[in-house]
Amino acid sequence: MAQRRAYPTVLAPAVVAAALATGQVALAEATGATTLTSSFVAGGERLVDVQMTLVAYFCATAVVIATTALRGGRRLRRLRPVAAACGALVPIPLIVARADEYVGGLATDAVLAGAIVGAIAAFALAGTPNAAVGVGAHLALLWVAALAFLPWVDPTEVYAGLVQPRGTSAVGYHLPTMLPYAVVAIVLCGVLGAWFARRAELAATAGAATAGAATAGAATAGAATAGTATAGTATASGATASGATASRATASRGAAKPSRWPAVRAAAAGPVLAAVLYPVVGMTLWNGQAAPVTAAVAVLGSGAAAVGASWGRRKPTAEQAGTPTGKPTT
């Protein structure tokens, strides 16, 4: 029976990763974000590593989301990233069927690199709340920007973690057209950091209040039982109930604040994952020019996430400080 229950725990990440990776690769080919059927000659060689890194990014994000979004038992938690990485290899037949031998070989290597890096990232993010939401938010931003610019701005280059609406055929001057997306991605890190930290703060406060209420209820019940057994202990029972109520309030006020770093990790995981893939896949020509921009987004995004997490941890406390603790008077 235990083995039967273990099958969905291991297979579910593989299925989700396979669907996400294959769906993204197919959508990229359909929209023109990647052109794996091209021979990449006569100037097209500038985009070889760009598109290979993008394919790796699709597979890596699929592994991270599939592993961290689905809950599973602690006994098999080490197998889940491995299963998701195996699922992320499913796009290989699609790529081989569309590309020639040379491009297909490069893209196959990119899929393998993305699956491996994604599995390592999934291990690193294990137990981090909202990791799937953070990575998914940055992935959604990439797709929204790509689908918004590809039909209207020609050419538009889609990198791993970056969209560049160049709008000109001139070579060079990449940074000005990369900056708008980079700034939005950094701001998104800050917003996610604040949101994740505030959710953790509210959850911790609610948990402390619930625990305090349960303790007070148990103490009050015990005091009432003692009072019915001995009439002379009524005063002591009241004192015990009062003390339980006071301990409840103290527990609610003194609950340990959750750390900000899980929120920072979840908020910045997407840009960091993109930046790591560039040296893994290749740094030639245009991919080499985009790599420093994505690295800057990862670093500045982590800082923005830390600032946002600090703000998110303070805001609920400020709201609760002015909340009256006693019963309303009429």
C-alpha positions in Angstrom: 0.0 0.0 0.0 2.8 2.4 0.8 4.3 1.8 -2.6 1.0 2.5 -4.3 0.7 5.8 -2.5 4.3 6.6 -3.5 3.7 6.3 -7.2 1.6 9.5 -7.5 4.1 11.4 -5.3 6.9 10.6 -7.7 5.1 10.5 -11.0 3.1 13.8 -10.6 6.2 16.0 -10.8 7.3 14.2 -13.9 4.0 14.6 -15.7 3.7 18.3 -14.8 7.3 19.0 -15.8 6.8 17.2 -19.1 3.7 19.2 -19.8 5.2 22.5 -18.9 8.5 22.0 -20.8 6.9 20.6 -24.0 4.1 23.2 -24.0 6.6 26.0 -23.7 8.9 24.7 -26.4 5.9 24.2 -28.7 4.5 27.6 -28.0 7.9 29.2 -28.6 8.1 27.6 -32.0 4.6 28.5 -32.9 5.0 32.2 -31.9 8.5 32.7 -33.4 10.2 33.1 -30.0 12.5 30.3 -31.2 13.2 29.2 -34.8 14.7 25.7 -34.4 14.0 24.9 -38.1 16.5 27.6 -39.1 20.0 26.8 -40.2 21.4 29.8 -38.3 23.7 31.0 -41.0 24.3 34.4 -42.7 24.1 36.3 -39.4 21.7 33.8 -37.8 24.6 32.3 -35.8 24.3 35.3 -33.4 21.1 33.7 -32.1 22.2 30.1 -31.7 23.1 30.3 -28.0 20.2 32.7 -27.4 17.6 30.2 -28.4 19.4 27.2 -26.8 19.6 29.0 -23.5 15.9 29.9 -23.8 15.0 26.2 -24.3 17.1 25.3 -21.3 15.3 27.9 -19.3 11.9 26.5 -20.2 13.0 23.0 -19.0 14.6 24.3 -15.8 11.6 26.4 -14.8 9.3 23.4 -15.5 11.4 21.2 -13.1 11.3 23.8 -10.4 7.6 24.5 -10.6 6.7 20.9 -10.9 8.8 20.0 -7.8 7.9 22.9 -5.5 4.2 23.3 -6.4 3.1 19.8 -5.7 3.1 18.5 -2.1 4.5 15.2 -1.2 5.7 13.1 1.6 9.1 13.8 3.2 10.2 10.2 2.6 10.3 10.6 -1.1 11.2 14.3 -1.4 14.6 13.6 -2.8 13.1 11.7 -5.7 10.8 14.4 -6.8 13.4 16.7 -8.5 14.9 13.7 -10.2 11.4 12.6 -11.5 10.7 16.2 -12.7 14.0 16.4 -14.5 13.2 13.2 -16.3 9.8 14.6 -17.3 11.5 17.8 -18.7 13.3 15.6 -21.2 10.1 14.9 -23.1 10.5 17.9 -25.5 13.6 16.2 -27.1 11.6 14.2 -29.7 9.7 17.3 -30.7 13.0 19.3 -31.1 14.7 16.5 -33.1 11.7 16.2 -35.4 11.8 19.9 -36.3 15.5 20.8 -36.3 18.3 19.5 -38.5 21.0 17.3 -37.0 23.3 20.2 -35.9 20.6 22.4 -34.3 18.8 19.3 -32.9 22.0 18.2 -31.2 22.5 21.6 -29.6 18.9 21.8 -28.5 19.1 18.4 -27.0 22.1 19.4 -25.0 20.2 22.5 -23.9 17.3 20.4 -22.7 19.6 18.2 -20.7 21.4 21.2 -19.2 18.1 22.8 -18.2 16.8 19.6 -16.6 20.0 19.2 -14.6 20.1 22.8 -13.5 16.4 22.8 -12.7 16.8 19.7 -10.5 19.7 21.3 -8.6 17.6 24.5 -8.1 14.6 22.3 -7.0 16.8 20.7 -4.3 18.0 24.1 -3.2 14.5 25.5 -3.0 13.0 22.5 -1.3 10.9 23.6 1.7 10.8 27.2 0.5 7.3 28.5 0.5 6.0 30.2 -2.6 9.0 29.1 -4.7 6.7 27.8 -7.5 4.7 31.1 -7.4 7.9 33.2 -7.7 9.3 31.3 -10.6 6.0 31.1 -12.3 5.5 34.9 -12.0 8.7 35.6 -13.7 8.0 33.0 -16.4 4.5 34.6 -16.9 6.2 38.0 -17.3 8.5 36.6 -19.9 5.6 35.2 -21.9 3.4 38.3 -21.6 6.2 40.5 -22.9 7.1 38.1 -25.7 3.5 37.7 -26.9 3.0 41.4 -26.7 6.1 42.4 -28.7 6.6 39.5 -31.2 3.6 40.4 -33.4 4.3 44.2 -33.4 8.0 44.8 -33.0 10.3 43.2 -35.6 12.7 41.9 -34.6 12.1 40.9 -31.0 14.6 38.7 -29.3 13.5 36.5 -26.4 16.3 35.5 -24.1 16.2 33.4 -20.9 14.7 35.8 -18.4 14.8 38.8 -20.8 12.8 40.2 -23.8 14.4 42.6 -26.2 12.1 44.5 -28.6 15.0 45.8 -30.8 12.8 47.2 -33.6 15.8 47.6 -35.9 18.0 45.4 -37.9 21.2 47.2 -36.8 23.7 45.2 -34.9 24.6 46.5 -31.4 23.0 48.9 -29.0 21.4 46.0 -27.1 21.3 47.6 -23.6 18.7 50.4 -24.2 16.2 47.9 -25.6 16.9 45.4 -22.8 16.5 47.9 -19.9 12.7 48.2 -19.8 12.1 44.5 -19.3 15.0 44.4 -16.8 13.6 47.2 -14.7 10.1 45.5 -14.6 11.7 42.2 -13.6 13.5 43.9 -10.7 10.4 45.6 -9.6 8.5 42.3 -9.7 11.1 40.8 -7.4 10.5 43.5 -4.9 6.7 43.1 -5.1 6.9 39.3 -4.7 9.3 39.6 -1.8 6.9 42.0 0.0 3.9 39.8 -0.7 5.5 36.5 0.3 6.9 38.0 3.6 3.5 39.5 4.5 1.8 36.2 3.9 4.3 34.4 6.1 3.9 37.1 8.8 0.1 36.9 8.8 0.2 33.1 8.8 2.6 33.1 11.8 0.4 35.6 13.6 -2.7 33.5 12.9 -1.0 30.3 14.0 0.1 31.9 17.3 -3.4 33.2 18.0 -4.9 29.8 17.3 -2.4 28.1 19.6 -3.1 30.7 22.3 -6.8 30.2 22.0 -6.5 26.4 22.3 -4.3 26.8 25.4 -6.7 29.3 27.0 -9.7 27.1 26.2 -8.0 24.0 27.8 -7.0 26.0 30.9 -10.5 27.4 31.2 -12.1 24.0 30.9 -9.8 22.6 33.5 -10.5 25.5 35.9 -14.3 25.0 35.4 -14.0 21.3 36.2 -12.0 22.0 39.3 -14.6 24.6 40.4 -17.4 22.1 40.1 -15.6 19.6 42.2 -14.7 22.0 45.0 -16.8 25.1 45.6 -14.1 26.8 47.5 -11.8 26.9 44.5 -14.0 29.3 42.5 -11.6 32.2 43.1 -8.6 30.1 42.1 -10.5 28.9 39.0 -11.1 32.5 38.0 -7.5 33.4 38.5 -6.4 30.4 36.4 -8.8 31.4 33.6 -7.5 34.9 33.8 -3.9 33.7 33.7 -4.7 31.6 30.7 -6.2 34.5 28.9 -3.1 36.6 29.7 -0.9 33.8 28.5 -2.9 33.7 25.3 -2.3 37.4 24.7 1.4 37.1 25.5 1.8 34.2 23.1 0.1 36.2 20.4 2.3 39.2 20.9 5.5 37.2 21.4 5.2 34.9 18.5 8.6 34.5 16.6 8.7 36.5 13.4 9.4 34.4 10.4 12.6 34.9 8.5 12.6 37.1 5.5 15.0 34.9 3.5 12.5 32.3 2.3 10.5 35.2 0.8 13.7 36.5 -0.9 14.7 33.2 -2.3 11.2 32.6 -3.7 11.0 36.1 -5.2 14.4 36.1 -6.9 14.6 32.4 -7.9 13.5 33.0 -11.5 16.1 35.6 -12.4 18.9 33.7 -10.6 17.9 30.5 -12.5 18.1 32.4 -15.8 21.5 34.0 -15.0 23.0 30.6 -14.1 22.0 29.0 -17.4 24.0 31.5 -19.6 27.5 30.2 -18.8 26.2 26.6 -18.7 24.8 26.7 -22.3 27.0 29.3 -24.0 28.2 32.9 -23.9 28.9 33.6 -27.6 27.8 36.7 -29.6 24.4 38.1 -28.5 24.0 35.6 -25.7 27.2 36.9 -24.2 25.8 40.5 -24.4 22.6 39.5 -22.6 24.3 37.5 -19.9 25.6 40.6 -17.9 22.1 42.1 -18.0 20.4 39.0 -16.6 23.1 38.7 -14.0 22.4 42.3 -13.0 18.7 41.6 -12.8 19.4 38.6 -10.6 21.6 40.6 -8.2 19.4 43.8 -8.1 16.3 41.7 -8.0 17.6 39.8 -4.9 18.2 43.2 -3.3 14.8 44.5 -4.2 13.2 41.2 -2.9 15.1 41.7 0.4 13.8 45.3 0.7 10.3 44.2 -0.2 10.5 41.4 2.4 11.5 43.8 5.1 8.6 46.1 4.3 6.2 43.2 4.1 7.3 42.0 7.6 6.8 45.4 9.2 3.4 46.3 7.7 1.2 43.7 9.4 2.9 44.4 12.7 2.2 48.2 12.4 -1.4 47.4 11.7 -1.8 45.1 14.7 0.0 47.5 17.1 -3.0 49.8 17.0 -5.6 47.1 17.3 -7.3 47.1 20.8 -6.8 43.8 22.7 -9.7 44.1 25.1 -13.4 43.7 24.6 -15.2 46.7 23.1 -17.1 48.8 25.7 -20.6 50.1 25.2 
